[in-house]
Amino acid sequence: MSAPRIRELENMAAKLSATARKLPPGQERQDAFREISKFRDKITALKIAERSAQEPKTQHN
């Protein structure tokens, strides 16, 4: 996944967080933040995978 696409996903997560903060306290708000956290975890995994794909491969003899 490209860096611009990952930034787009990060911006989306920020917008979701801002919207969730507007929810009244309660279960729905907690659930929203839980789902946003999972989404951010997936973004982090994509960033790690992207970095790994860009690293030069080394051979072990």
C-alpha positions in Angstrom: 0.0 0.0 0.0 1.3 3.4 -0.9 2.3 6.1 1.6 -0.3 8.5 0.4 -3.0 5.9 0.8 -1.8 5.1 4.4 -1.9 8.9 5.2 -5.5 9.0 3.8 -6.4 6.2 6.1 -4.8 8.0 9.1 -6.8 11.1 8.2 -9.9 9.0 8.1 -9.2 7.6 11.6 -8.6 11.2 12.9 -12.0 12.2 11.5 -13.7 9.2 13.0 -12.1 10.0 16.4 -13.4 13.6 16.2 -16.9 12.4 15.4 -16.8 9.8 18.2 -15.8 12.5 20.7 -19.1 14.2 19.9 -21.1 11.2 21.0 -22.6 11.3 24.5 -20.8 9.2 27.1 -21.9 5.7 27.1 -21.6 2.3 25.4 -22.0 3.5 21.9 -19.1 6.0 22.3 -16.9 3.3 23.9 -17.7 0.9 21.1 -16.9 3.5 18.5 -13.5 4.2 20.1 -12.8 0.5 20.4 -13.5 0.1 16.6 -11.4 3.1 15.8 -8.5 1.6 17.8 -8.7 -1.6 15.8 -8.7 0.5 12.6 -5.6 2.3 13.8 -3.9 -1.0 14.6 -4.6 -2.2 11.1 -3.0 1.0 9.7 0.0 0.4 11.9 0.3 -3.1 10.5 0.1 -1.7 7.0 2.9 0.7 7.8 5.1 -2.1 9.2 4.4 -4.2 6.1 5.3 -1.3 3.8 8.6 -0.7 5.6 9.4 -4.4 5.5 8.7 -4.5 1.7 11.0 -1.6 1.2 14.0 -3.0 3.2 16.6 -4.7 1.1 16.6 -8.5 1.3 19.7 -10.1 2.7 20.7 -13.7 2.3 21.9 -15.8 5.2 24.5 -18.4 4.3 
